[in-house]
Amino acid sequence: MTSAPTPVRRPVSGGDFDYEAGGHGYATRRRPDPRVAALVHTALGDARTVLNVGAGAGSYEPGDRYVLAVEPSATMRAQRPPGAAPAVDATAEHLPFDDDSFDAAMATVTVHQWSDTLRGLAELRRVARGRIVVLTFDGDALDRFWLAEYAPELIAVERGRYPAIADIADAIGSPADVIEVPIPLDCVDGFTEAYYGRPEQLLDPAVRAAQSAWGFVDESAVTRAVGDLRADLTSGVWDARHGKLRTQPEFAGSLRLIVGGL
């Protein structure tokens, strides 16, 4: 296997969030949304054996085929529910499997946490005979979300953490499809854009604690952003600007599904 090229867009190390310290209770807020899960599972095609890399607590793992998970955080592995796929303590950059060991590989909302994204994606390509499915966010689309008005520092951090969509698509094999995933109003996976029509939720520290980006923003900026949002919700300013989102069924945000090896 040839060495993976040097990543071209990693202003911030992907492995910088400490899930051992900050991952407790994560699984309570970050549950797989069934509509997003259906897209992920369809993208896996007819694969019968699947490697889930950066698996966390098991979100988006299909239940109708054999899955083996890779997750380096003991805190996250401990939150995997009873009956979940077995989890191996390893990293994306150094998968302890032979070439072509699985029909497919998947990585959901995780590549921005890897220390070397392109090496990790090359490893997925090495161990999978067929499709590679990556669920991530497009850093270039983050400004679509109104939170940019309140926490520009958070948006800047996230833009730096997410690898470019084109780089991911190139790394997992040509041809690759890039699918814009609509975010439902009642999305149960509690990433920031999941609350596009439920802004009060982002006032809750427990909700923000399940969104790693807040951990990279200075506390004074967090306090200011939350205070400004609370004030605008109380005064009606937020609803005057964005109130239609409270009943909008879907939001075209930054969530992307990339499918390679087609």
PLY file of the C-alpha trace (Angstrom):
ply
format ascii 1.0
element vertex 262
property float x
property float y
property float z
element edge 261
property int vertex1
property int vertex2
end_header
0.00 0.00 0.00
1.40 3.38 -1.00
1.66 6.17 1.51
-1.26 8.57 1.65
-0.55 12.15 0.49
-0.21 14.95 2.96
-3.61 16.44 3.85
-4.18 19.78 2.12
-6.75 21.30 4.45
-6.21 20.72 8.15
-5.76 24.11 9.85
-6.80 22.46 13.11
-5.83 18.95 14.16
-8.78 16.63 13.78
-7.84 14.61 16.84
-7.99 17.54 19.22
-11.32 16.92 20.98
-10.84 14.84 24.13
-13.71 12.35 24.16
-12.31 10.72 27.29
-13.05 13.95 29.16
-15.88 15.40 27.09
-17.69 12.38 25.71
-19.74 11.40 28.76
-23.45 11.48 27.98
-22.74 12.02 24.30
-24.93 9.12 23.19
-27.98 10.64 24.90
-28.00 13.69 22.62
-26.37 12.25 19.49
-28.76 9.53 18.42
-29.02 8.35 14.83
-31.81 10.07 12.96
-33.77 7.35 11.13
-34.13 9.38 7.91
-30.41 10.04 7.71
-29.71 6.43 8.69
-31.85 5.18 5.81
-29.68 7.12 3.36
-26.49 5.75 4.90
-27.74 2.16 4.82
-28.91 2.47 1.22
-25.52 3.85 0.25
-23.86 0.69 1.60
-25.56 -1.24 -1.19
-25.56 -5.02 -0.90
-22.52 -5.17 1.40
-22.86 -7.94 3.97
-19.76 -7.10 6.03
-19.16 -3.49 7.05
-16.36 -1.78 8.97
-17.52 1.32 10.87
-14.53 3.56 11.58
-14.67 6.24 14.25
-17.83 4.49 15.35
-18.39 6.26 18.65
-21.47 4.95 20.44
-22.71 3.16 17.33
-24.81 5.75 15.53
-25.86 4.83 12.00
-24.61 1.25 12.12
-26.95 -1.01 10.11
-28.60 -3.81 12.04
-29.22 -6.15 9.12
-25.63 -7.11 8.29
-22.35 -7.90 10.04
-20.65 -4.78 11.40
-17.32 -4.40 13.15
-16.65 -1.05 14.80
-13.38 0.81 15.30
-13.35 3.39 18.11
-10.25 4.61 20.02
-12.12 6.24 22.92
-12.94 3.97 25.86
-15.55 6.50 27.00
-17.36 6.26 23.68
-17.05 2.46 23.49
-18.63 2.24 26.95
-21.71 4.08 25.65
-22.41 1.54 22.93
-25.81 -0.05 23.65
-26.31 -3.73 24.48
-26.31 -5.77 21.33
-24.28 -3.24 19.35
-21.56 -4.43 17.01
-18.26 -5.39 18.66
-15.78 -2.52 18.84
-12.02 -2.65 18.36
-9.69 -0.15 20.06
-7.86 1.29 17.05
-7.58 4.45 14.94
-8.58 5.19 11.37
-4.98 5.87 10.40
-3.81 2.39 11.46
-6.55 -0.18 10.86
-5.49 -3.63 12.13
-7.02 -5.55 9.22
-5.79 -7.17 6.02
-6.47 -5.69 2.61
-10.00 -6.26 1.29
-11.27 -7.62 4.61
-14.77 -6.09 4.35
-17.38 -5.57 1.67
-17.72 -1.90 2.62
-16.51 0.69 5.10
-18.32 3.64 6.65
-17.39 6.72 8.67
-20.15 8.94 10.03
-19.52 12.41 11.46
-15.99 11.46 12.40
-13.41 12.35 9.72
-12.89 15.84 11.18
-11.64 14.15 14.36
-8.91 12.12 12.68
-5.30 13.22 13.06
-4.55 12.47 9.38
-7.73 12.42 7.34
-6.29 11.34 4.01
-4.30 8.52 5.57
-7.43 7.34 7.37
-9.47 7.42 4.16
-6.72 5.52 2.36
-6.96 2.89 5.08
-10.71 2.59 4.52
-10.04 2.14 0.82
-7.42 -0.52 1.59
-9.58 -2.73 3.81
-12.85 -2.43 1.85
-13.52 -4.37 -1.33
-16.42 -2.16 -2.35
-18.13 0.98 -1.22
-16.85 3.65 1.13
-19.58 5.76 2.75
-18.71 8.99 4.57
-21.21 11.23 6.37
-19.73 14.62 7.14
-20.28 18.37 6.89
-19.27 20.79 4.15
-17.26 23.59 5.71
-18.08 25.84 2.78
-21.82 25.62 3.54
-21.76 26.40 7.26
-22.80 30.02 6.75
-26.24 28.85 5.63
-27.09 28.30 9.30
-28.25 31.29 11.35
-25.88 30.39 14.18
-23.18 32.16 12.16
-24.83 35.43 13.22
-24.32 34.64 16.90
-21.19 32.48 17.04
-18.94 33.31 14.07
-16.02 31.94 16.07
-17.66 28.51 16.16
-18.32 28.57 12.42
-14.69 29.52 11.78
-13.46 26.65 13.94
-15.75 24.17 12.21
-14.74 25.37 8.76
-11.13 24.65 9.65
-11.84 21.22 11.10
-13.88 19.74 8.24
-11.85 18.34 5.36
-12.84 19.61 1.92
-15.59 17.53 0.34
-13.60 17.23 -2.90
-10.60 15.87 -1.00
-12.74 13.19 0.64
-14.35 12.23 -2.66
-10.96 11.95 -4.36
-9.54 9.87 -1.51
-12.29 7.24 -1.34
-12.24 6.44 -5.02
-13.58 7.54 -8.34
-16.35 7.79 -9.18
-17.81 9.20 -5.99
-21.26 10.68 -5.43
-21.78 13.68 -3.14
-25.33 13.89 -1.79
-26.74 16.92 0.02
-28.63 15.45 2.98
-31.73 17.39 4.07
-31.94 17.92 7.83
-35.45 17.24 9.23
-37.08 19.69 11.62
-37.29 17.08 14.38
-33.83 15.61 13.77
-32.78 13.53 16.79
-29.05 13.63 16.07
-28.11 16.71 18.06
-25.48 18.42 15.92
-25.82 22.20 15.71
-27.89 22.41 12.50
-30.35 19.84 13.88
-31.82 22.72 15.89
-32.32 25.08 12.95
-36.01 25.42 13.85
-35.68 24.86 17.61
-33.28 27.64 18.64
-34.11 27.47 22.35
-32.36 24.11 22.51
-28.98 25.74 21.90
-29.37 27.67 25.15
-29.05 24.36 27.01
-25.45 23.60 28.11
-26.16 19.85 27.87
-27.12 20.23 24.21
-23.97 22.22 23.45
-21.83 19.71 25.35
-22.73 17.09 22.74
-21.39 19.37 19.99
-17.61 19.24 20.08
-17.11 22.57 18.27
-18.12 24.57 21.34
-15.10 23.15 23.14
-12.78 25.03 20.79
-14.40 28.43 21.31
-13.29 30.81 24.05
-15.71 30.76 26.97
-16.29 34.50 26.72
-17.41 34.08 23.10
-19.75 31.24 24.09
-21.25 33.38 26.86
-21.75 36.28 24.44
-23.30 34.08 21.72
-25.72 32.37 24.09
-26.64 35.67 25.72
-27.33 37.34 22.38
-29.44 34.41 21.22
-31.43 34.40 24.45
-32.04 38.13 24.18
-33.19 37.87 20.56
-35.54 35.01 21.38
-37.03 37.00 24.25
-37.46 40.17 22.20
-38.75 38.45 19.10
-35.81 39.51 16.92
-34.88 35.91 16.11
-38.42 35.07 15.04
-38.64 38.20 12.91
-35.55 37.05 11.02
-35.88 33.29 11.06
-39.28 32.38 12.48
-40.37 30.53 9.34
-37.78 27.87 10.18
-39.89 26.76 13.14
-42.29 25.06 10.72
-39.98 24.41 7.76
-39.93 20.59 7.33
-36.30 20.39 6.18
-33.17 22.52 6.11
-30.59 22.40 3.33
-27.53 22.83 5.50
-24.01 21.45 5.36
-24.66 17.72 5.93
-23.20 15.61 3.10
-23.10 11.91 2.24
-20.15 10.90 0.07
-20.22 7.47 -1.55
-17.14 6.07 -3.28
-16.34 2.81 -5.00
-19.51 2.78 -7.06
0 1
1 2
2 3
3 4
4 5
5 6
6 7
7 8
8 9
9 10
10 11
11 12
12 13
13 14
14 15
15 16
16 17
17 18
18 19
19 20
20 21
21 22
22 23
23 24
24 25
25 26
26 27
27 28
28 29
29 30
30 31
31 32
32 33
33 34
34 35
35 36
36 37
37 38
38 39
39 40
40 41
41 42
42 43
43 44
44 45
45 46
46 47
47 48
48 49
49 50
50 51
51 52
52 53
53 54
54 55
55 56
56 57
57 58
58 59
59 60
60 61
61 62
62 63
63 64
64 65
65 66
66 67
67 68
68 69
69 70
70 71
71 72
72 73
73 74
74 75
75 76
76 77
77 78
78 79
79 80
80 81
81 82
82 83
83 84
84 85
85 86
86 87
87 88
88 89
89 90
90 91
91 92
92 93
93 94
94 95
95 96
96 97
97 98
98 99
99 100
100 101
101 102
102 103
103 104
104 105
105 106
106 107
107 108
108 109
109 110
110 111
111 112
112 113
113 114
114 115
115 116
116 117
117 118
118 119
119 120
120 121
121 122
122 123
123 124
124 125
125 126
126 127
127 128
128 129
129 130
130 131
131 132
132 133
133 134
134 135
135 136
136 137
137 138
138 139
139 140
140 141
141 142
142 143
143 144
144 145
145 146
146 147
147 148
148 149
149 150
150 151
151 152
152 153
153 154
154 155
155 156
156 157
157 158
158 159
159 160
160 161
161 162
162 163
163 164
164 165
165 166
166 167
167 168
168 169
169 170
170 171
171 172
172 173
173 174
174 175
175 176
176 177
177 178
178 179
179 180
180 181
181 182
182 183
183 184
184 185
185 186
186 187
187 188
188 189
189 190
190 191
191 192
192 193
193 194
194 195
195 196
196 197
197 198
198 199
199 200
200 201
201 202
202 203
203 204
204 205
205 206
206 207
207 208
208 209
209 210
210 211
211 212
212 213
213 214
214 215
215 216
216 217
217 218
218 219
219 220
220 221
221 222
222 223
223 224
224 225
225 226
226 227
227 228
228 229
229 230
230 231
231 232
232 233
233 234
234 235
235 236
236 237
237 238
238 239
239 240
240 241
241 242
242 243
243 244
244 245
245 246
246 247
247 248
248 249
249 250
250 251
251 252
252 253
253 254
254 255
255 256
256 257
257 258
258 259
259 260
260 261
